Amino acid sequence: MHYRDLIPSRKTVRLQLLILAVGQGIAEAAFIFVARHGLSGGGLAVLIWLSVLVALRFFLQDRIAGLEVKSMRDVVSGLREKLLTTLRSHAVPAYRSESQRKLTHALGESAPRVGEGFLARSRVQAALLQGFILIPCLFFISWRLALMSLLLVIPAWLATRWRSRSLRALERAEVRGRMEGQQTLTTFSENLESTSGGIGLTNSTEVLNEVLGKFQEPEWQWRTAQARYPALLEAGFFFALAGLVLIGGSSLGAWESWILFSGLLLLAYRPIREAARNYPISLQGTQALDDCGKLLKEWEALPQRMLPAINTRGEKFALHQVDFGYEPQHKVLRNFSAEFDARMITGITGPNGAGKTTLLRLLANVEIPTQGQVYWPGAARHHGAVAYLPQRVSLGWDWPQWAHNLKSNQPVWWNDLDSLLQINRLLSKGEHPKGLSGGERQRMALARVLSSDAPFLLMDEPTTALPGDEREQILAGVLKLWRRHPLTPIGGTGERGAIVVSHEPFLGKVCDTMFALNAEGMSETAAKHSQNPVPQT
């Protein structure tokens, strides 16, 4: 991957930055030579010209800053869009811990680092151009001092390159440590509720603090090295400047020339320092871009995520000779075939590990089978999605705003949902989802999925965390609301079908038909359909 893949107008942006940098360098050099003329002759015209050059430099610097921020924003948003597009178009198992960690790191840390690297790279190029403009001016004033300055800069530049390599090594160690520390924090947070108080909690927090300190040590080393880097460079420059002062008297005859040379030398030092400061950051950005490129290449090697084909045998969901497993050596479903009428409420039961959740994820197009084919009824296929309630519910970051909009725009529907799920009292609580109970989260998630305009509903353990004496009533009410609410009626009947995975003993009472999986992930129904294959489309 290259920066040009993220910014279509990269060449134009780069050219604009370089032109502005050249203009800034010319304005600075012109300021010195106009000032030289003023020291010898003076006059109001010199003062006016100096003011114009100062204003021009400010204008160019302001334009550069605005263009840099825009280009950096385009790089970051372009990379994030590329990551998310690949996530949507390929069968990336983003819900699994390792893939989720990679995605979070790429979106939250690598993308900004790539943008900073692009910005630093542009600044290095601009600084080198400005140096090429200002350094010849030094030779024009005094070639001896200019040559001496360059001879002193060469070892400083070599030392800078050496220091850059050491900074890159420290930065890589810092990234690894931060990622491992974040993983530790995530594990600690997940286990916090099951940790006993008193001595148990004390021991856990002491271990956590010790582990985090170990993982953060590379970060402190990297930050210390970064802080010292410009200071060491400046110290070397001022030692060189002191040496030039000692020989300046014999090389420059007039004090005006010495003042101008010193001022020009300081101006020439600025782009050199800017290049040295941004060079390690540009290398870090390049490394982050390479890491994202490898991640994208890994994802693009996965199967394409496409909507299932239309089932030509009617309004039915179907799986035909499907194989799937989360690990290559262990298949959850093997040569599995089944059909589900899209106008009926189907309940799926079976022991733990039989593949009920996997079956639902395959039907929802969340997972892609390694072999076989999944088919959707025409209504779901034309709509492009189904409503899906996973086992681990997520309210969504915008639940409060969504709820307020629904209450304002569809008050009758909101009242129907509230009478069943009592969600009106949860409006204010949605601002603090961590403080919600499991039952409150389940009610809010049910309200959201029921408001979908999709023609079909898939629910995995929808009564989890709800009170035992209310579960049957709530599930029956949920299915009734789903079937009868005329959001997207199938074939004009006003009814919408659903598949419900549950262990509840009353499931058969609220469903039109039942589908049972055994411990091997098969059923009598599945075996019957496996002998009657679904035609290809």
Secondary structure, 3 states (H helix, E strand, C coil): CCHHHCCCCHHHHHHHHHHHHHHHHHHHHHHHHHHHHHHHCCCHHHHHHHHHHHHHHHHHHHHHHHHHHHHHHHHHHHHHHHHHHHHHHECCCCCCHHHHHHHHHHHHHHHHHHHHHHHHHHHHHHHHHHHHHHHHHHHHHCHHHHHHHHHHHHHHHHHHHHHHHHHHHHHHHHHHHHHHHHHHHHHHHHHHHHCCCCHHHHHHHHHHHHHHHHHHHHHHHHHHHHHHHHHHHHHHHHHHHHHHHHHHHHHCCCHHHHHHHHHHHHHHHHHHHHHHHHHHHHHHHHHHHHHHHHHHHHHHCCCECCCCEECCCCCEEEEEEEEECCECCECCEEEEEEEEECCCEEEEECCCCCCHHHHHHHHCCCCCCCEEEEEECHHHHHHCCCEEECCCCCCCCCHHHHHHHHHHHCHHHHHHHHHHHCCHHHCHHHHCHHHCCHHHHHHHHHHHHHCCCCCEEEEECCCCCCCCCCHHHHHHHHHHHHHHCCCCCHHHCCCCEEEEECCCCCHHHHCCEEEECCCCCCCHHHHHHHCCCCCCC
